Amino acid sequence: MENLGNEKISLEREVLELEEQLKQTRTKLNQARILSTLSSDEKTMDQGALFVDAAMSNHSQSPQADTDIPPPAPHPSLHALLLLSDSALPLGSFAFSNGLESYLAHHRSRSTRSSSVNLSSSPSTTSLFHSFLHLSILNTASTTLPFLLTTFRDPTRLEECDDVFDATLSCTVARRASTAQGRALVGVWEKSFTVAMSLPHSHPSIPAIASLKILAQRLRTHPAVAAQSRAPSNALEIPTTYAHFAPVFGAAAASMGLGEYDTAYVFLLSHAKAVVSAGVRAGVLGPFAGQGVLAGTGIFGVKGRREGEEGDGKGGELPVGLRELIEECILRERETSVEEGGITVPAMDLWQGRHELLYSRIFNS
């Protein structure tokens, strides 16, 4: 795993160097074409020389100057990546606390009971939040990434993964949250994102588009999610379409031309942003502290220094922040099959399940 991480960093650096070299080569090509065009017209040689000097001067000052060849555009998947990572995406993710509210309530009551014995032993609210965020990311990665990556690689298995994922969920609260966000994503994809897939620079996955269209059609017509006026005659009929968030996210990302690693990263980062937002609204930490959690390092402890990495002078240890934790989760779960995926923090189901039993709460169950 460590070698894979080092190899990924070196490949990313090599790509950046090649992109810079390509930009310089395009600049030279543009100048050569201008010179060739002007030299073919002997009558306007003097004016052409002045134009060449001006064009070369402007191009050296602004690499985005207008020429006969447009500047290299960013990768088309970047736009889709920013869309899926947008906090304003109407999925309802911020209506849920992912178990944070229940976790804090249970630990506060436990610390209150033990405060009379030893005040120094009770953890602070911030440390409780960091602990929960760590456990939540680990559990989310192990339970959802196998299904997300499977549907990303093979979108035709969307229905199968959706059904298996529903069978693996033992917590009713987590099931409701997953299906609510998944169905919202299907709606956003169908009503908004499908338009962008017809653009010239897009590289959509045809199987992913077909699978999502079938899923959207079933959500509209299936009795379990259709309007009440079309309620089923058989009330005990078991639904076959759930539209859980993780499988739908993988298929949607594939349909929009995202990369596999970027898809997994933005999924876990969005989960972390939702937990941080819940912590801010619950009064656990402030807005600036929340952004510090997303951008900071060392909040999840330290790890051993890898080969080729620089240590911090304390025994070769490196601080572990959110970025490092997400990268390690992706490397660990990227080869995990659907059959091998499972819960790594069993207590997470208890915290989420007991949320609806709280006397007062500010988040949905």
WOGIHU-V939612 format. One record per residue. N is the residue number from 1. RES is the residue in one small letter. PSI is psi in radians with two decimals (999 if undefined). NEAR is the number of other ideal C-beta (glycine too) atoms within 12 Angstrom. Layout:
n & res & psi & near
N & RES & PSI & NEAR
N & RES & PSI & NEAR
//
This chain:
n & res & psi & near
1 & m & -0.69 & 18
2 & e & -0.70 & 20
3 & n & -0.65 & 13
4 & l & -0.70 & 19
5 & g & -0.75 & 26
6 & n & -0.70 & 19
7 & e & -0.66 & 17
8 & k & -0.74 & 22
9 & i & -0.75 & 19
10 & s & -0.66 & 15
11 & l & -0.68 & 15
12 & e & -0.71 & 18
13 & r & -0.71 & 14
14 & e & -0.67 & 14
15 & v & -0.75 & 15
16 & l & -0.71 & 14
17 & e & -0.72 & 14
18 & l & -0.66 & 15
19 & e & -0.69 & 19
20 & e & -0.70 & 16
21 & q & -0.67 & 15
22 & l & -0.68 & 18
23 & k & -0.75 & 21
24 & q & -0.66 & 18
25 & t & -0.69 & 16
26 & r & -0.66 & 25
27 & t & -0.78 & 28
28 & k & -0.67 & 19
29 & l & -0.71 & 19
30 & n & -0.74 & 30
31 & q & -0.69 & 28
32 & a & -0.68 & 21
33 & r & -0.66 & 20
34 & i & -0.78 & 29
35 & l & -0.70 & 21
36 & s & -0.67 & 15
37 & t & -0.72 & 18
38 & l & -0.59 & 25
39 & s & -0.36 & 17
40 & s & -0.23 & 13
41 & d & 1.66 & 16
42 & e & -0.44 & 10
43 & k & -0.41 & 10
44 & t & 0.58 & 15
45 & m & -0.74 & 15
46 & d & -0.80 & 13
47 & q & -0.60 & 14
48 & g & -0.66 & 21
49 & a & -0.74 & 17
50 & l & -0.66 & 14
51 & f & -0.65 & 21
52 & v & -0.78 & 25
53 & d & -0.76 & 18
54 & a & -0.72 & 18
55 & a & -0.74 & 27
56 & m & -0.64 & 23
57 & s & -0.78 & 14
58 & n & -0.65 & 20
59 & h & -0.60 & 29
60 & s & -0.50 & 16
61 & q & -0.61 & 12
62 & s & 1.87 & 14
63 & p & -0.21 & 19
64 & q & 0.37 & 17
65 & a & 2.66 & 22
66 & d & 2.16 & 14
67 & t & -3.10 & 23
68 & d & -0.28 & 17
69 & i & 2.15 & 22
70 & p & 2.65 & 13
71 & p & 2.69 & 19
72 & p & 2.22 & 22
73 & a & 2.69 & 17
74 & p & 2.82 & 13
75 & h & 2.36 & 19
76 & p & -0.45 & 23
77 & s & -0.26 & 31
78 & l & -0.71 & 20
79 & h & -0.78 & 23
80 & a & -0.62 & 35
81 & l & -0.74 & 27
82 & l & -0.58 & 21
83 & l & -0.81 & 31
84 & l & -0.42 & 38
85 & s & 0.00 & 31
86 & d & 2.30 & 20
87 & s & -0.35 & 22
88 & a & 0.04 & 16
89 & l & 2.13 & 28
90 & p & 1.29 & 20
91 & l & -0.20 & 36
92 & g & 0.30 & 24
93 & s & -0.59 & 37
94 & f & 0.02 & 30
95 & a & -0.22 & 23
96 & f & 2.63 & 37
97 & s & 0.00 & 40
98 & n & 0.49 & 48
99 & g & -0.07 & 42
100 & l & -0.78 & 43
101 & e & -0.74 & 38
102 & s & -0.70 & 38
103 & y & -0.82 & 42
104 & l & -0.69 & 37
105 & a & -0.74 & 29
106 & h & -0.66 & 25
107 & h & -0.53 & 27
108 & r & -0.72 & 24
109 & s & -0.64 & 17
110 & r & -0.69 & 17
111 & s & -0.52 & 23
112 & t & -0.70 & 14
113 & r & -0.56 & 14
114 & s & -0.06 & 16
115 & s & -0.52 & 15
116 & s & -0.33 & 10
117 & v & -0.88 & 12
118 & n & 1.86 & 11
119 & l & -0.57 & 12
120 & s & -0.29 & 10
121 & s & -0.27 & 13
122 & s & 2.23 & 20
123 & p & 2.71 & 22
124 & s & 2.83 & 18
125 & t & -0.65 & 24
126 & t & -0.75 & 21
127 & s & -0.59 & 20
128 & l & -0.71 & 28
129 & f & -0.78 & 38
130 & h & -0.72 & 35
131 & s & -0.76 & 29
132 & f & -0.76 & 43
133 & l & -0.72 & 44
134 & h & -0.88 & 32
135 & l & -0.66 & 31
136 & s & -0.72 & 45
137 & i & -0.74 & 48
138 & l & -0.78 & 31
139 & n & -0.70 & 35
140 & t & -0.70 & 44
141 & a & -0.78 & 40
142 & s & -0.48 & 31
143 & t & -0.49 & 43
144 & t & -0.60 & 48
145 & l & -0.68 & 45
146 & p & -0.68 & 36
147 & f & -0.70 & 48
148 & l & -0.84 & 52
149 & l & -0.55 & 40
150 & t & -0.81 & 37
151 & t & -0.48 & 46
152 & f & -0.79 & 41
153 & r & -0.61 & 30
154 & d & 1.48 & 25
155 & p & -0.32 & 37
156 & t & -0.24 & 24
157 & r & 0.28 & 28
158 & l & -0.84 & 45
159 & e & -0.72 & 30
160 & e & -0.83 & 25
161 & c & -0.61 & 41
162 & d & -0.73 & 43
163 & d & -0.76 & 25
164 & v & -0.70 & 27
165 & f & -0.67 & 39
166 & d & -0.62 & 31
167 & a & -0.45 & 18
168 & t & -0.27 & 29
169 & l & 2.12 & 31
170 & s & -0.16 & 19
171 & c & 2.13 & 30
172 & t & -0.67 & 19
173 & v & -0.78 & 32
174 & a & -0.62 & 39
175 & r & -0.76 & 29
176 & r & -0.75 & 26
177 & a & -0.71 & 38
178 & s & -0.78 & 39
179 & t & -0.61 & 33
180 & a & -0.79 & 28
181 & q & -0.65 & 38
182 & g & -0.78 & 43
183 & r & -0.60 & 34
184 & a & -0.69 & 32
185 & l & -0.68 & 42
186 & v & -0.74 & 40
187 & g & -0.76 & 27
188 & v & -0.74 & 30
189 & w & -0.78 & 39
190 & e & -0.68 & 26
191 & k & -0.36 & 14
192 & s & -0.86 & 21
193 & f & -0.44 & 33
194 & t & -0.45 & 24
195 & v & -0.69 & 15
196 & a & -0.34 & 27
197 & m & -0.25 & 30
198 & s & -0.01 & 13
199 & l & 2.70 & 17
200 & p & -0.63 & 10
201 & h & 0.05 & 19
202 & s & 2.65 & 25
203 & h & 1.25 & 23
204 & p & 2.77 & 32
205 & s & 2.02 & 32
206 & i & -0.78 & 18
207 & p & -0.64 & 21
208 & a & -0.73 & 37
209 & i & -0.76 & 30
210 & a & -0.74 & 21
211 & s & -0.72 & 35
212 & l & -0.62 & 43
213 & k & -0.69 & 25
214 & i & -0.75 & 26
215 & l & -0.75 & 41
216 & a & -0.68 & 33
217 & q & -0.70 & 19
218 & r & -0.60 & 26
219 & l & -0.54 & 32
220 & r & -0.55 & 21
221 & t & -0.27 & 18
222 & h & 2.44 & 24
223 & p & -0.55 & 23
224 & a & -0.44 & 26
225 & v & 0.05 & 28
226 & a & 3.11 & 18
227 & a & 2.75 & 13
228 & q & -0.47 & 9
229 & s & -0.33 & 7
230 & r & 0.69 & 13
231 & a & 2.60 & 14
232 & p & 2.64 & 18
233 & s & -0.52 & 8
234 & n & 1.77 & 10
235 & a & -0.29 & 10
236 & l & 0.14 & 9
237 & e & 2.30 & 14
238 & i & 2.20 & 15
239 & p & 2.56 & 25
240 & t & -0.09 & 20
241 & t & 2.13 & 32
242 & y & -0.65 & 38
243 & a & 1.03 & 46
244 & h & 2.68 & 42
245 & f & -0.84 & 44
246 & a & -0.90 & 48
247 & p & -0.69 & 51
248 & v & -0.69 & 47
249 & f & -0.74 & 50
250 & g & -0.76 & 44
251 & a & -0.69 & 49
252 & a & -0.72 & 51
253 & a & -0.70 & 41
254 & a & -0.67 & 42
255 & s & -0.38 & 41
256 & m & 0.07 & 42
257 & g & 0.38 & 32
258 & l & 2.82 & 38
259 & g & 2.82 & 26
260 & e & -0.84 & 27
261 & y & -0.74 & 29
262 & d & -0.65 & 29
263 & t & -0.84 & 40
264 & a & -0.67 & 44
265 & y & -0.82 & 35
266 & v & -0.49 & 35
267 & f & -0.85 & 45
268 & l & -0.63 & 43
269 & l & -0.69 & 33
270 & s & -0.66 & 39
271 & h & -0.76 & 45
272 & a & -0.70 & 43
273 & k & -0.64 & 33
274 & a & -0.70 & 37
275 & v & -0.74 & 43
276 & v & -0.74 & 40
277 & s & -0.68 & 30
278 & a & -0.67 & 38
279 & g & -0.65 & 40
280 & v & -0.79 & 26
281 & r & -0.45 & 23
282 & a & -0.07 & 31
283 & g & 0.27 & 19
284 & v & -0.68 & 34
285 & l & 2.83 & 32
286 & g & 3.01 & 18
287 & p & -0.73 & 16
288 & f & -0.67 & 13
289 & a & -0.61 & 21
290 & g & -0.76 & 31
291 & q & -0.54 & 19
292 & g & -0.58 & 22
293 & v & -0.73 & 36
294 & l & -0.59 & 33
295 & a & -0.22 & 18
296 & g & 3.07 & 24
297 & t & 2.73 & 21
298 & g & -0.01 & 22
299 & i & -0.28 & 31
300 & f & 0.43 & 31
301 & g & -2.66 & 18
302 & v & 2.88 & 19
303 & k & 2.91 & 25
304 & g & 2.58 & 17
305 & r & 2.32 & 20
306 & r & 2.86 & 24
307 & e & 2.22 & 14
308 & g & -0.11 & 14
309 & e & 2.65 & 18
310 & e & 2.30 & 11
311 & g & 3.12 & 17
312 & d & 0.23 & 17
313 & g & 0.11 & 10
314 & k & 1.27 & 12
315 & g & 0.41 & 11
316 & g & 0.36 & 15
317 & e & 2.59 & 19
318 & l & 2.43 & 27
319 & p & 2.53 & 23
320 & v & 2.00 & 26
321 & g & -2.94 & 27
322 & l & -0.71 & 34
323 & r & -0.82 & 26
324 & e & -0.66 & 26
325 & l & -0.76 & 36
326 & i & -0.74 & 35
327 & e & -0.73 & 31
328 & e & -0.66 & 30
329 & c & -0.72 & 40
330 & i & -0.77 & 38
331 & l & -0.60 & 27
332 & r & -0.59 & 26
333 & e & -0.06 & 38
334 & r & -0.43 & 30
335 & e & 0.10 & 19
336 & t & 2.25 & 25
337 & s & 2.94 & 19
338 & v & -0.66 & 32
339 & e & -0.44 & 15
340 & e & -0.17 & 18
341 & g & 2.58 & 32
342 & g & 3.10 & 26
343 & i & 2.34 & 25
344 & t & -0.27 & 25
345 & v & 1.51 & 27
346 & p & -0.55 & 18
347 & a & -0.31 & 23
348 & m & -0.65 & 37
349 & d & -0.63 & 29
350 & l & -0.76 & 21
351 & w & -0.75 & 34
352 & q & -0.71 & 42
353 & g & -0.58 & 26
354 & r & 0.02 & 25
355 & h & -0.70 & 35
356 & e & -0.10 & 24
357 & l & -0.04 & 18
358 & l & 2.58 & 25
359 & y & -0.72 & 11
360 & s & 2.49 & 12
361 & r & 2.71 & 24
362 & i & -0.09 & 23
363 & f & 2.77 & 32
364 & n & 2.66 & 21
365 & s & 999 & 27
//
